[in-house]
Amino acid sequence: MEILHVSAECYPVAKAGGLADVVGALPKYQQSLGHTAKVVMPMHRTKFLYNNEWEVVHKGSFRMGEMYLDFTIIKEKTNKLGFDLYCVDIYGLLDRERIYSYDDDTERFTAFQIAVTEWLSKWEHHPNVVHVHDHHTALIPFMMQYCFGYRHLSRIPTVLTIHNAQYQGWMGWDKATYLPAWDTWRWGLLDWSNTVNPLACGIKCADKVNTVSPGYMEELKREANGLESLFNFESGKCTGILNGIDYSVWDPATDTYILDNFTVKDLKHGKGLNKKKLCDDLGFDMQYPLIIFIGRLVHEKAADLLAEAISKAFEQTGHAFSCMILGSGEKEVENGLQRIQNDFIGYYHSQIEYNEKLSHQMYAGADFILMPSRVEPCGLNQMYAMRYGTVPVVRRTGGLKDTVIDFGEENGYGICFDKASVEDIVYSITRAVELYKDKTKLDEIRQRMMNINNSWETSAGKYIELYDSIYK
């Protein structure tokens, strides 16, 4: 079977979040199962682009509203990622360093989708499945069926994976003219609440829809930023498939980013050395548990609660732990986390940036990772942490609920709480501090976590089963 993945990001080419990790790993594991998986994404101006060899495989053009755009498809020559990687270049739109957050993102990603569909329409043979990811690519199933120039693609089954339903790509109806000539009788497929909603359109038009955990799919039927009724109506074609993690990247035994490699057999020694390196760099005391947060500093992750919660937890525990924050996001949240730094010198440090190497070092050296998310479609950080023997402290939501069992329950290995509130976070931190004192119990939990198989092998097989259910 041949699968074409279409995505805005892909690790290690360009990454803003978990979407990149999924698209960088899933195709590789599908290849290992004997299938042909390919990825096409925008040609973001990143280090990966300049550090690798490329060849031009297609040139074309299309009209988008009043604009006439040329595009180029390039292919990475060496199969470095374990699958064929293609990038779309459109001068002035896709040739930028950042992935998102430009004023013309609507134009950028609409043009990207048209270019991909135009290129696909010229293939001598077609893939068995087109797999699109999130709202940035969700108009493609509609265009394949209802744009007059692409109707020969309508027999190709499509899958939409929703990594985060909070972002839907809304645009005014005046921009519907951007799409290639389409059957206007089908306007209702584009519409949701009197606006063009690409994610809603993808849910309506794709043959199958999945989210990145079963728990998140059920949550979307109750809370989906306005799409609740749609998820309930289309529930027959919707499912949840839990993400995996790439064990070739996230393995403490081979990770080149960390100071000392270790396995479950020598985790106490290995984690100890990695923790010492972090604590020495930050001026922390090794005797205290090290609690970390890694991720986007946004409301969705409940990062706005962290400064107050950490401050109160220091007060309640008598400064009985150390804490490190790594991430970036909303300026107000960043500033709040920076402001408390002078209050807890020697116990607390916040680093406002995206830093892949440092994140690996933190997973390897920390004792606990805090994830109080309001919304967490799957969550990969808790699985990375468990792989490195770091205990997840999580709110029961989405994929966190599917992957972490409280250590107070049978065969549990994490710390779980119910509300995204300062009080629940503080209480959970105090539980972590107490657990840390019981070294026998902590070692038992760490060993149990590290032996859990969260690799992509199982999940990749479930995607193949999903494709088989619609392959014509």
FENKAMO-V869920 format. One record per residue. N is the residue number from 1. RES is the residue in one letter. PHI is phi as a letter, one per 40 degrees, with the letter a starting at -180 (* if undefined). D_LAST is the distance of its C-alpha to the last C-alpha in whole Angstrom. Layout:
n=N res=RES phi=PHI d_last=D_LAST
n=N res=RES phi=PHI d_last=D_LAST
This chain:
n=1 res=M phi=* d_last=11
n=2 res=E phi=b d_last=13
n=3 res=I phi=b d_last=14
n=4 res=L phi=b d_last=16
n=5 res=H phi=c d_last=18
n=6 res=V phi=b d_last=20
n=7 res=S phi=a d_last=24
n=8 res=A phi=c d_last=27
n=9 res=E phi=a d_last=29
n=10 res=C phi=a d_last=28
n=11 res=Y phi=c d_last=31
n=12 res=P phi=c d_last=33
n=13 res=V phi=c d_last=32
n=14 res=A phi=a d_last=33
n=15 res=K phi=b d_last=33
n=16 res=A phi=b d_last=35
n=17 res=G phi=a d_last=33
n=18 res=G phi=c d_last=31
n=19 res=L phi=d d_last=28
n=20 res=A phi=c d_last=29
n=21 res=D phi=c d_last=29
n=22 res=V phi=c d_last=26
n=23 res=V phi=c d_last=24
n=24 res=G phi=c d_last=27
n=25 res=A phi=b d_last=26
n=26 res=L phi=d d_last=22
n=27 res=P phi=c d_last=21
n=28 res=K phi=c d_last=24
n=29 res=Y phi=c d_last=23
n=30 res=Q phi=c d_last=19
n=31 res=Q phi=c d_last=21
n=32 res=S phi=c d_last=23
n=33 res=L phi=c d_last=20
n=34 res=G phi=g d_last=19
n=35 res=H phi=b d_last=16
n=36 res=T phi=b d_last=17
n=37 res=A phi=b d_last=18
n=38 res=K phi=b d_last=20
n=39 res=V phi=b d_last=22
n=40 res=V phi=b d_last=23
n=41 res=M phi=a d_last=26
n=42 res=P phi=c d_last=29
n=43 res=M phi=c d_last=32
n=44 res=H phi=c d_last=34
n=45 res=R phi=c d_last=38
n=46 res=T phi=b d_last=38
n=47 res=K phi=d d_last=40
n=48 res=F phi=d d_last=37
n=49 res=L phi=c d_last=36
n=50 res=Y phi=c d_last=40
n=51 res=N phi=c d_last=40
n=52 res=N phi=b d_last=37
n=53 res=E phi=c d_last=36
n=54 res=W phi=b d_last=33
n=55 res=E phi=b d_last=32
n=56 res=V phi=c d_last=31
n=57 res=V phi=b d_last=28
n=58 res=H phi=a d_last=27
n=59 res=K phi=b d_last=30
n=60 res=G phi=a d_last=29
n=61 res=S phi=a d_last=30
n=62 res=F phi=a d_last=29
n=63 res=R phi=b d_last=32
n=64 res=M phi=b d_last=31
n=65 res=G phi=g d_last=34
n=66 res=E phi=c d_last=37
n=67 res=M phi=c d_last=36
n=68 res=Y phi=b d_last=35
n=69 res=L phi=b d_last=34
n=70 res=D phi=c d_last=33
n=71 res=F phi=b d_last=31
n=72 res=T phi=b d_last=30
n=73 res=I phi=b d_last=28
n=74 res=I phi=b d_last=29
n=75 res=K phi=b d_last=28
n=76 res=E phi=c d_last=30
n=77 res=K phi=c d_last=31
n=78 res=T phi=c d_last=32
n=79 res=N phi=f d_last=29
n=80 res=K phi=c d_last=31
n=81 res=L phi=c d_last=29
n=82 res=G phi=g d_last=27
n=83 res=F phi=a d_last=24
n=84 res=D phi=c d_last=24
n=85 res=L phi=b d_last=25
n=86 res=Y phi=b d_last=25
n=87 res=C phi=b d_last=28
n=88 res=V phi=b d_last=28
n=89 res=D phi=b d_last=32
n=90 res=I phi=b d_last=33
n=91 res=Y phi=d d_last=37
n=92 res=G phi=g d_last=39
n=93 res=L phi=b d_last=36
n=94 res=L phi=b d_last=34
n=95 res=D phi=c d_last=37
n=96 res=R phi=b d_last=38
n=97 res=E phi=c d_last=39
n=98 res=R phi=c d_last=38
n=99 res=I phi=c d_last=34
n=100 res=Y phi=b d_last=35
n=101 res=S phi=g d_last=38
n=102 res=Y phi=b d_last=39
n=103 res=D phi=c d_last=40
n=104 res=D phi=b d_last=37
n=105 res=D phi=d d_last=34
n=106 res=T phi=d d_last=33
n=107 res=E phi=c d_last=33
n=108 res=R phi=c d_last=32
n=109 res=F phi=c d_last=29
n=110 res=T phi=c d_last=28
n=111 res=A phi=c d_last=29
n=112 res=F phi=d d_last=27
n=113 res=Q phi=c d_last=24
n=114 res=I phi=c d_last=24
n=115 res=A phi=c d_last=25
n=116 res=V phi=c d_last=22
n=117 res=T phi=c d_last=20
n=118 res=E phi=c d_last=22
n=119 res=W phi=c d_last=22
n=120 res=L phi=d d_last=18
n=121 res=S phi=c d_last=18
n=122 res=K phi=c d_last=20
n=123 res=W phi=c d_last=18
n=124 res=E phi=c d_last=18
n=125 res=H phi=b d_last=15
n=126 res=H phi=b d_last=13
n=127 res=P phi=c d_last=12
n=128 res=N phi=c d_last=8
n=129 res=V phi=a d_last=10
n=130 res=V phi=b d_last=13
n=131 res=H phi=b d_last=15
n=132 res=V phi=b d_last=18
n=133 res=H phi=b d_last=21
n=134 res=D phi=g d_last=24
n=135 res=H phi=c d_last=25
n=136 res=H phi=c d_last=26
n=137 res=T phi=b d_last=22
n=138 res=A phi=c d_last=21
n=139 res=L phi=c d_last=21
n=140 res=I phi=c d_last=19
n=141 res=P phi=d d_last=16
n=142 res=F phi=c d_last=18
n=143 res=M phi=c d_last=19
n=144 res=M phi=c d_last=16
n=145 res=Q phi=b d_last=15
n=146 res=Y phi=b d_last=19
n=147 res=C phi=c d_last=21
n=148 res=F phi=d d_last=22
n=149 res=G phi=c d_last=22
n=150 res=Y phi=b d_last=18
n=151 res=R phi=c d_last=16
n=152 res=H phi=c d_last=14
n=153 res=L phi=c d_last=13
n=154 res=S phi=c d_last=11
n=155 res=R phi=c d_last=8
n=156 res=I phi=c d_last=8
n=157 res=P phi=c d_last=7
n=158 res=T phi=b d_last=11
n=159 res=V phi=b d_last=13
n=160 res=L phi=b d_last=17
n=161 res=T phi=b d_last=20
n=162 res=I phi=b d_last=23
n=163 res=H phi=c d_last=26
n=164 res=N phi=a d_last=29
n=165 res=A phi=c d_last=28
n=166 res=Q phi=c d_last=32
n=167 res=Y phi=b d_last=31
n=168 res=Q phi=b d_last=29
n=169 res=G phi=g d_last=30
n=170 res=W phi=d d_last=32
n=171 res=M phi=a d_last=33
n=172 res=G phi=c d_last=35
n=173 res=W phi=c d_last=34
n=174 res=D phi=c d_last=36
n=175 res=K phi=c d_last=33
n=176 res=A phi=c d_last=30
n=177 res=T phi=c d_last=32
n=178 res=Y phi=c d_last=31
n=179 res=L phi=c d_last=27
n=180 res=P phi=d d_last=26
n=181 res=A phi=d d_last=27
n=182 res=W phi=b d_last=24
n=183 res=D phi=c d_last=24
n=184 res=T phi=c d_last=27
n=185 res=W phi=c d_last=26
n=186 res=R phi=c d_last=24
n=187 res=W phi=d d_last=26
n=188 res=G phi=c d_last=26
n=189 res=L phi=c d_last=23
n=190 res=L phi=c d_last=25
n=191 res=D phi=c d_last=28
n=192 res=W phi=a d_last=30
n=193 res=S phi=f d_last=33
n=194 res=N phi=g d_last=34
n=195 res=T phi=a d_last=33
n=196 res=V phi=c d_last=30
n=197 res=N phi=b d_last=28
n=198 res=P phi=d d_last=25
n=199 res=L phi=c d_last=24
n=200 res=A phi=c d_last=24
n=201 res=C phi=c d_last=22
n=202 res=G phi=c d_last=20
n=203 res=I phi=c d_last=20
n=204 res=K phi=c d_last=19
n=205 res=C phi=c d_last=16
n=206 res=A phi=c d_last=14
n=207 res=D phi=c d_last=11
n=208 res=K phi=b d_last=13
n=209 res=V phi=b d_last=17
n=210 res=N phi=b d_last=19
n=211 res=T phi=b d_last=23
n=212 res=V phi=c d_last=24
n=213 res=S phi=a d_last=26
n=214 res=P phi=c d_last=26
n=215 res=G phi=c d_last=29
n=216 res=Y phi=c d_last=29
n=217 res=M phi=c d_last=26
n=218 res=E phi=c d_last=28
n=219 res=E phi=c d_last=31
n=220 res=L phi=c d_last=29
n=221 res=K phi=c d_last=29
n=222 res=R phi=b d_last=33
n=223 res=E phi=a d_last=33
n=224 res=A phi=a d_last=31
n=225 res=N phi=f d_last=33
n=226 res=G phi=g d_last=33
n=227 res=L phi=b d_last=29
n=228 res=E phi=d d_last=30
n=229 res=S phi=c d_last=29
n=230 res=L phi=c d_last=26
n=231 res=F phi=c d_last=25
n=232 res=N phi=c d_last=26
n=233 res=F phi=c d_last=24
n=234 res=E phi=c d_last=21
n=235 res=S phi=d d_last=21
n=236 res=G phi=c d_last=19
n=237 res=K phi=b d_last=16
n=238 res=C phi=b d_last=19
n=239 res=T phi=a d_last=20
n=240 res=G phi=b d_last=22
n=241 res=I phi=b d_last=22
n=242 res=L phi=c d_last=25
n=243 res=N phi=c d_last=26
n=244 res=G phi=b d_last=27
n=245 res=I phi=b d_last=30
n=246 res=D phi=c d_last=30
n=247 res=Y phi=c d_last=33
n=248 res=S phi=c d_last=34
n=249 res=V phi=c d_last=35
n=250 res=W phi=b d_last=36
n=251 res=D phi=a d_last=38
n=252 res=P phi=c d_last=42
n=253 res=A phi=c d_last=43
n=254 res=T phi=b d_last=42
n=255 res=D phi=c d_last=42
n=256 res=T phi=c d_last=44
n=257 res=Y phi=c d_last=44
n=258 res=I phi=c d_last=47
n=259 res=L phi=c d_last=50
n=260 res=D phi=b d_last=50
n=261 res=N phi=c d_last=47
n=262 res=F phi=a d_last=47
n=263 res=T phi=b d_last=45
n=264 res=V phi=c d_last=45
n=265 res=K phi=c d_last=48
n=266 res=D phi=b d_last=50
n=267 res=L phi=c d_last=49
n=268 res=K phi=c d_last=52
n=269 res=H phi=c d_last=54
n=270 res=G phi=c d_last=51
n=271 res=K phi=c d_last=50
n=272 res=G phi=c d_last=54
n=273 res=L phi=c d_last=54
n=274 res=N phi=c d_last=51
n=275 res=K phi=c d_last=53
n=276 res=K phi=d d_last=56
n=277 res=K phi=c d_last=55
n=278 res=L phi=c d_last=54
n=279 res=C phi=c d_last=57
n=280 res=D phi=c d_last=59
n=281 res=D phi=c d_last=57
n=282 res=L phi=b d_last=57
n=283 res=G phi=g d_last=61
n=284 res=F phi=c d_last=59
n=285 res=D phi=c d_last=61
n=286 res=M phi=c d_last=59
n=287 res=Q phi=c d_last=60
n=288 res=Y phi=c d_last=58
n=289 res=P phi=c d_last=55
n=290 res=L phi=b d_last=53
n=291 res=I phi=b d_last=50
n=292 res=I phi=b d_last=48
n=293 res=F phi=b d_last=45
n=294 res=I phi=b d_last=43
n=295 res=G phi=i d_last=40
n=296 res=R phi=c d_last=40
n=297 res=L phi=c d_last=44
n=298 res=V phi=b d_last=42
n=299 res=H phi=d d_last=42
n=300 res=E phi=d d_last=39
n=301 res=K phi=c d_last=40
n=302 res=A phi=f d_last=43
n=303 res=A phi=c d_last=45
n=304 res=D phi=c d_last=48
n=305 res=L phi=c d_last=49
n=306 res=L phi=c d_last=50
n=307 res=A phi=d d_last=53
n=308 res=E phi=c d_last=55
n=309 res=A phi=c d_last=53
n=310 res=I phi=c d_last=54
n=311 res=S phi=d d_last=58
n=312 res=K phi=c d_last=58
n=313 res=A phi=c d_last=57
n=314 res=F phi=d d_last=59
n=315 res=E phi=c d_last=62
n=316 res=Q phi=c d_last=61
n=317 res=T phi=c d_last=61
n=318 res=G phi=g d_last=64
n=319 res=H phi=f d_last=62
n=320 res=A phi=c d_last=60
n=321 res=F phi=a d_last=57
n=322 res=S phi=b d_last=56
n=323 res=C phi=a d_last=53
n=324 res=M phi=b d_last=51
n=325 res=I phi=b d_last=49
n=326 res=L phi=b d_last=46
n=327 res=G phi=i d_last=44
n=328 res=S phi=a d_last=44
n=329 res=G phi=i d_last=43
n=330 res=E phi=c d_last=45
n=331 res=K phi=d d_last=49
n=332 res=E phi=c d_last=51
n=333 res=V phi=c d_last=49
n=334 res=E phi=d d_last=50
n=335 res=N phi=c d_last=53
n=336 res=G phi=c d_last=54
n=337 res=L phi=c d_last=53
n=338 res=Q phi=c d_last=55
n=339 res=R phi=c d_last=58
n=340 res=I phi=c d_last=58
n=341 res=Q phi=c d_last=59
n=342 res=N phi=c d_last=62
n=343 res=D phi=c d_last=63
n=344 res=F phi=b d_last=61
n=345 res=I phi=c d_last=62
n=346 res=G phi=g d_last=62
n=347 res=Y phi=b d_last=59
n=348 res=Y phi=a d_last=57
n=349 res=H phi=a d_last=55
n=350 res=S phi=b d_last=52
n=351 res=Q phi=b d_last=50
n=352 res=I phi=c d_last=49
n=353 res=E phi=a d_last=46
n=354 res=Y phi=c d_last=43
n=355 res=N phi=a d_last=44
n=356 res=E phi=c d_last=41
n=357 res=K phi=c d_last=44
n=358 res=L phi=c d_last=46
n=359 res=S phi=c d_last=43
n=360 res=H phi=c d_last=42
n=361 res=Q phi=c d_last=46
n=362 res=M phi=c d_last=46
n=363 res=Y phi=d d_last=44
n=364 res=A phi=c d_last=46
n=365 res=G phi=b d_last=49
n=366 res=A phi=c d_last=49
n=367 res=D phi=c d_last=49
n=368 res=F phi=a d_last=47
n=369 res=I phi=b d_last=45
n=370 res=L phi=c d_last=45
n=371 res=M phi=b d_last=42
n=372 res=P phi=c d_last=43
n=373 res=S phi=d d_last=40
n=374 res=R phi=c d_last=39
n=375 res=V phi=b d_last=36
n=376 res=E phi=a d_last=34
n=377 res=P phi=d d_last=30
n=378 res=C phi=b d_last=30
n=379 res=G phi=g d_last=33
n=380 res=L phi=b d_last=33
n=381 res=N phi=d d_last=37
n=382 res=Q phi=c d_last=37
n=383 res=M phi=c d_last=35
n=384 res=Y phi=d d_last=37
n=385 res=A phi=d d_last=40
n=386 res=M phi=c d_last=40
n=387 res=R phi=c d_last=39
n=388 res=Y phi=b d_last=42
n=389 res=G phi=g d_last=44
n=390 res=T phi=b d_last=45
n=391 res=V phi=c d_last=45
n=392 res=P phi=c d_last=42
n=393 res=V phi=b d_last=44
n=394 res=V phi=b d_last=42
n=395 res=R phi=c d_last=41
n=396 res=R phi=c d_last=39
n=397 res=T phi=a d_last=36
n=398 res=G phi=f d_last=32
n=399 res=G phi=c d_last=31
n=400 res=L phi=c d_last=35
n=401 res=K phi=c d_last=35
n=402 res=D phi=c d_last=32
n=403 res=T phi=b d_last=34
n=404 res=V phi=b d_last=38
n=405 res=I phi=b d_last=40
n=406 res=D phi=c d_last=43
n=407 res=F phi=c d_last=46
n=408 res=G phi=c d_last=48
n=409 res=E phi=c d_last=45
n=410 res=E phi=c d_last=44
n=411 res=N phi=f d_last=43
n=412 res=G phi=c d_last=43
n=413 res=Y phi=a d_last=43
n=414 res=G phi=b d_last=43
n=415 res=I phi=b d_last=45
n=416 res=C phi=b d_last=43
n=417 res=F phi=a d_last=45
n=418 res=D phi=b d_last=44
n=419 res=K phi=b d_last=45
n=420 res=A phi=c d_last=45
n=421 res=S phi=b d_last=48
n=422 res=V phi=d d_last=51
n=423 res=E phi=c d_last=53
n=424 res=D phi=c d_last=50
n=425 res=I phi=c d_last=49
n=426 res=V phi=c d_last=53
n=427 res=Y phi=c d_last=53
n=428 res=S phi=c d_last=50
n=429 res=I phi=c d_last=52
n=430 res=T phi=c d_last=55
n=431 res=R phi=c d_last=53
n=432 res=A phi=c d_last=52
n=433 res=V phi=c d_last=55
n=434 res=E phi=c d_last=56
n=435 res=L phi=c d_last=54
n=436 res=Y phi=c d_last=55
n=437 res=K phi=c d_last=58
n=438 res=D phi=c d_last=57
n=439 res=K phi=c d_last=56
n=440 res=T phi=c d_last=55
n=441 res=K phi=c d_last=52
n=442 res=L phi=c d_last=51
n=443 res=D phi=c d_last=51
n=444 res=E phi=c d_last=49
n=445 res=I phi=c d_last=46
n=446 res=R phi=c d_last=46
n=447 res=Q phi=c d_last=45
n=448 res=R phi=c d_last=43
n=449 res=M phi=c d_last=41
n=450 res=M phi=c d_last=40
n=451 res=N phi=c d_last=39
n=452 res=I phi=c d_last=36
n=453 res=N phi=c d_last=33
n=454 res=N phi=b d_last=31
n=455 res=S phi=c d_last=29
n=456 res=W phi=c d_last=26
n=457 res=E phi=d d_last=25
n=458 res=T phi=c d_last=24
n=459 res=S phi=c d_last=22
n=460 res=A phi=c d_last=20
n=461 res=G phi=c d_last=19
n=462 res=K phi=c d_last=18
n=463 res=Y phi=c d_last=16
n=464 res=I phi=c d_last=14
n=465 res=E phi=c d_last=13
n=466 res=L phi=c d_last=12
n=467 res=Y phi=c d_last=10
n=468 res=D phi=d d_last=8
n=469 res=S phi=c d_last=9
n=470 res=I phi=b d_last=6
n=471 res=Y phi=c d_last=4
n=472 res=K phi=c d_last=0
